[in-house]
Amino acid sequence: MSMIRERLLGRSWSVDWPRTSVLATVIIATEIAKCVVDILFVASRYPFDLSRWMQQIYPPWQKTDPPAPYGLPWYLLYYPGQAGFTALVIWLGLAETIVMLVLLKKGNRRLLYLYMGTSSLFFFWAIFDLWLLMLIVLSARWQLSLVLAAVVKLPLGAPYWVWEFIWKASLAAPGNWLHYVVIGAWWFGMLYYTRPRVIGLQEPPMRH
């Protein structure tokens, strides 16, 4: 049985199966709780009709109020939001669960715990950057996801007025700076963490 489990889950997950199974249960339960809280208590507190706004920003870079200065892949990742806030929250909850199980399988629990704390904050505070955070942390497994995160965030190929909005309105908004700093710290932190793979050295050691 242990050999089968090791083949399916990998050695790092199989060696400490009891503790790992508890952590996996905690991850799933936490995501369910976050989704319920978001749907019941957070949706009504948004300063605008989120569902209507999500529907208005397709096609990309349409002149809406407020504009949506994101990269083209962002519109695909957040497309379920057109079905309403509940659908968006469930979609993000499922995606986050998979991401955290990937981190758990990799064996880096310190990174997992740090991500769980940051993502819980973003789930309620900066939901439109949550996919960006997920892609950044996935670079622990696939480093190219750091590049994908930048492509998702930056509106490459967008008309000039989108970039004008970013520089004059989005970056100037006091409430935006903090989560930009957090995202930047995560991006550069993961770039530093994965640097041995960039220069051809061994992977960073697993930390427990």
Secondary structure, DSSP 8 states (H G I E B T S, - for coil): -HHHHHHHH-HHHHHTHHHHHHHHHHHHHHHHHHHHHIIIIIGGGSSS-HHHHHHHT-STT---SS-----HHHHHHTGGGGG-HHHHHHHHHHHHHHHHHHHHHHT-HHHHHHHHHHHHHHHHH-GGGHHHHHHHHGGGT-THHHHHHHHHHS-TT--HHHHHHIIIIITT-HHHHHHHHHHHHHHHHHHHHTHHHHTT--------
